Amino acid sequence: MTKTQRKSIISKVKKAVIKIGSSVLTDKDGSLSVGVFDDIASEVHKLRSNGIEVVIVSSGAIASGMKKLKLDKKPDDISMKQAIAACGQNSLIGQYERAFSGYGTNVAQILLTHAGLTDRKRFLNARKTVLTLLGMGIVPVVNENDTVAFEEIMIGDNDNLAALVTVLMEADILVMLTDIEGVYNKDPKQNRDAELITQIDEIGDDIMNSAGGTMGRATAGGMRTKIEAAGKAAAYGVPTIIASGKNKGELSRIFGGGESGTLFLPSVKSLGSRKHWIAFTLKPSGEVVIDKGAEKAITSSGKSLLPSGIKGVKGNFGVGDSVSCVDESGAEVARGLTSYSSSDIKKIMGAKTSQIESILGYKYSDEVIHRDDLAVISK
């Protein structure tokens, strides 16, 4: 992609999600860096002055709490993590309030959990709240609600959260600021000959394999989770840029169309908001194994999933639950909201739609998963 083409993408941005990692917000001793918060406020103020609405997704609560409590290592116990986050959350938002107040701008803290986004009505209400804040000229600062979320419902890391917020507010771009320049062909911290990848058209196994794991004493993600988040944004039709938040003025360079970081292009065939929510926000309660004919009908023809194409069922789930559709090798093909329970699907799998009522004694629908409730994950 030429510099002119990158500028073309940036020129269309009216809403941006900017995710800032703990490694960017903290000094070497683990304390929150006052200077970094000042730089962020200055850069975001410039963007807002140019007509770009900004939502910040911020890490840093646990890092701040660890420093406050004089802890050198993040504990594994989730209740301890919650306690540490509770101690650090007020310091984190306090820094944002202090920095943005210099520009006469208020910030609003929004704490989200996975459970708060899996319910469609609550998802849409959260969107309304964020958009209302933006309309009032307030900068929303979003973080996972670490202090109340249980492990099984936690979003897991703020990279993933940033991708969901991108969909939530219907943003035009996701920018993820971390402690390295972008995505490399190998770990640059261990390989001096590592080369920066300036553009990624499609996320394949080679890209994922080049990503390092979790790095940093207080971080929850790593390059892998950032690439996964970029993939989720791409599926919604939104580009992502991963760049270094350690470079002063990086946001100005990015939104000026400069060649900073790694640009992920959006998918050619993107999912709408509701199907993206089905694919990436809901957690599957089980699996249905489908045959090659059903796979082709779903992925190539946009068809519904019928009982005749189902070969097996895994897990226990009810009507309306999210389920994963996998091929016979176990690879995920799609996710959707099922019209039948797992026990009923076991009875009707392989049958024709005309046989459903005679087998079950009733019929909710001809389709096990209607195409309107079905989102293709891969092809």
N, C-alpha and C positions, 0 to 999 in steps of 0.2 A: 504494500500500500504506500502510495506517495504521500508526502507531507501535505499536499493539497487535499487529498482524499481524507486524511485524518482531520484536517481543519474543517472539512465539510461535515463530518460526524459531530464535531464539537459545536459547530455553528447552530446545530439544531437543538441543542440542549437547553431546556427551560427548567427542568427539575433534576436535581442530582442528589444521590446518596453518597456520602463520603464516610467510609469506614476507617477508623484510626485505631491501630493496634497498640497494645500495652508497651511493646518495644519502642514505639515512637514517643509515647507520652511520658516515659520514665527516664531518669538519668541512670548512670551505671550503678549507683547505690540503691536503686529501686524507688527513689522518691519521685513524685510527680514533678515534671520539669516546667517551671513557670514560664520560661522563655518559649517553649513549644506551644503552650496554650495561647500565648500572646500572638505567635505567628499564625496559628490556626484561625484565631479571631480576625486577624488582619486580612488573611487570604479569603476567608468566607465573606467578610464585609465587602471586599472587592467584587466577588461573584454576585452577591446580592445587589450591589450597585449597578451591575451590568444586566440585571433582570433575571438572574438564575436563582431559583428557590433551592435551598439546601437543607437536607436532613442529615444529621451526624449520627452514625452508629459508633459508639465508643466502648472500647475495652478500658481496663484500668482500675476497676473497682477492687478486684482481688489484689492486684499489685499494690494499690494504695493502702489497702488494709494490712497487707503483709508488712509494709514499711512501718505503719503506725503501731503494729503489734510486735515489731522487731523479730519477724520470722524470716528465716533464710530459705526455707523450702515450702512449696505449696503442698498442703496435706492431701491425701487421697480420699479421706472421709468427707462425704458430701455435706454433712451438717457443719463440719469445720469450715469448708469452703463458703457455705452460706453465712456463717458468722463473720468470717473475714471480709466477705463482700459487703455485709451490712455495715461494718466499721469503715470500709473504704469508700462507700458510695457517696456519702455526704461530702467528703473531701474532693472527690472527682467532680461532682456537679458544681461544687463551690468554685473550683478553678475555672470552669466554663463560664459561670456567672460573672466572676471577677474579670475575666479577659474580655468578654463581649460587652460588659457594661461600659467599657471605654469607648464603644461605638454607639452607645445609646440603644443597645439591643438586648432584649430579654431572651432567656433560654427556658425551655420547658423540658423536664425530665419525664421520659416515658419508659416504663418498665414492662417488658413483655415476657410471656411464657409460651411454650408450644401449645399448651391447652387453650390459651387465649386466642390462638390463631386457627386452631383446627375447627372451631365452630364458625360456620360461614357468616352468621349474623354478627358475631363479635369481631371477626376479621373485617367486615365492612364498616363496623362502628369505629374500629381502630383507625381505619383509613380516613373516615370522616373527621376524627379528632386531629389527626396529623395535618390534613388539608386545611382545617379550620385554623390551626396554629399558624400555618404558613400564610394564610390570608390575613392574619393579624400582625404579620411581620415578626413573628417569634421563631427562633431557631430550635426545632425539636432535637433533643439529645436522647437517643434510644440505647437501651442496654437490656440484656436478658435479666429477668428478675431472679437473680441467683439466690436471693434470701428466702424465697418461698417455693421455688420449683423443685419437684422431686426429680431424681435422676432419670426416671423413665419418661418424663414429659419435658425435660430440658431440651432446648434447641441445640445445646451442646457446645457451641462456640459462636462468637460474634461475627465470624465470616459468613456462616450459614444464615444467621439472623439478618445480616446486611442484604443478602440476596432476597430474603422474604420481604424485607422492608421496601426493597426496590420495586417489587410487584405490588405491595400494599399501597404505595403512594403513586404508582404508575410513573416511575421516574424514567428519564431518558438516558441516564448513564449511571454506572456504579464505579466509584473510584475507591480503591483499597490501598491505604498507605501503610507500609511496613518498614522493616529495617534494612531491606536490600533493594536494589534498583529495579527488580522485576523478576520474571521467570527466566531461569538459565537452563541450558541443556544438561547441566550437572550442578551439584551443590557448590556454589562459589566459595563457601566458607572452608571447603575441604579440597577444592581443585582450582589451582591458579589459572588453568587454561579454560575455565568455564566461560561460555559465551552467552550474552544476553539475547533472548528471543524477543524481537521487537513487535512481532505480530503473530497471533495464533488464530487461524481460520476455523479450526475444528479441534476439539479436545479428544485426542486419541490416547492409547495406552502408552505411547512414547512420551507424551507430555506428562502424564500422571507418574510414570516411572522415574522421570527426572526430578520430580518434586521431593524435597526433603520432608522429614517428619516434624514433630513438634520441636520447637527450639525456644529456649528461654525459660527461666525459672518460674515465671508467673503467667506464661501464655497458655492458651487452650487450643490453639490452632497450629499453624504451620503453613507452608506453601501448598500442601495438598488440599487443605480445607479451603484455601483461597481459590484454587483452581476449580474445586467443586462448586464453590459459590459463583464463580464466573460462568460455569456451565449452566447453572440454574437461571442466571440472568439472561444468558444467551438464548435459552429455551423460551424466554418471554419476549425475545426480540430486542434485548438491551445490550449494548456493548459494555465491556468492563476494562478498566485500566488498573493494573497493579504497578505501583511505583514506590519510590523511597520517600517516606515522610521525614527522613533525617536531613534531606536537602531543603534548605530554606528557599521558599518561593516555588516549590514544586507544583502546587496547585495552579499558580499563575502560568507556569510553563505548560501544564497539561491543558488548561482551558484556553490557552493561547494557540493551541494546535501544535505544540512542540512534540518532539519525538521521545518524550519521557516515558520510561517504563515499558510494560508489555501490554499491548492492546489485544483484547479478545473480541472478535467480531460476533455479532448476533447470528443466531441460526436463521437460515433462509425460511424454513417453515417453523414459525413460532407459535406457541400456545397462547390462547386467550387467558384472561385472569382466572376464570373459574377452573379451567382445565389445568393451569399451572398450580393452582391451589390443591387440586386433587393429586397431581403428580409429585409435588415437592413439599407440601405443608402437612398433609395427612400422613399418618404412619399406618402401613398396611397391617390388618389384623390376621391375615392369612394369605394363602396362595391358591390359585387354580392353574393347573397344568393344561396347556392348550396344544392342539396338533398343528401341523404345518399349514393346513388349509385355513384354520382360524387365524393363525398368525398373519398370513398373507392378507386375509380379509380385513383385519384390524389395521395393519401397518400400511398397506398399499391402497386399499379401497375405502378406508374410513367407515367400515361396517361395525355393527354391534357384535358382541360376543353371544353366540347362541349355545344352548346346551350340547348340541351335536358336536361342537368343536372342543369339548372339555374331556380331558383324559384322566384327571385326578384332582384331588382337593387336599390341601394341607392346612391345619389349624382349625380353630373354632371361631366362627364369626356369625353375625346376624344380618338381617336386612338393612341396607343402607351403609354398612361398614365399608371401609376402604380395603381392597384386596389387590394383590400383585398377580399379574398374569405372566407366567413364565413358560418358556418353550420346554421341550422334552429333555434338553440338556441342563435346565435349571436357570438359564439366562432370562433376566427380566425383559419383557417386551412392552408391557403397559401396566397402568394402574387405573382402577375404576371403583365406582360405588355399586355394590351388588344389589340386585333385586331379590335375591334369595339367600337363605342362610346356608351355611356349610353343610348341614345335615340334609337339606333339601337338594342341594346341588349334587351331592353324592348319589341321590336317588335318580336324578334326571340326566346326569351327564351321559353324553353319547346318544341321547334321545332326540327325536324331532320335536319342534315346537308344538306340533299338533298332539303330541303324546303327554305334554306336561300335566294337563288337568286330570287325565285318567290315571297318571302315576301318583300325583300328590293329592288329588281330590279337589284342587283349586288351582288357579293360575293368576299370579300377580301380573306377569308380563311375558311376552314371547322371548324377550332377551334376558339373559342372565346379567349382562351389563349393557345398558343402552349406550350407543355411540356418543350421546351428549354427556354421559357421565364417565367417559373413557378417554384417558390421555396416554398417547404413545410415548414410551420412554426411549426406546431405541429401535433401530431397524437392522 
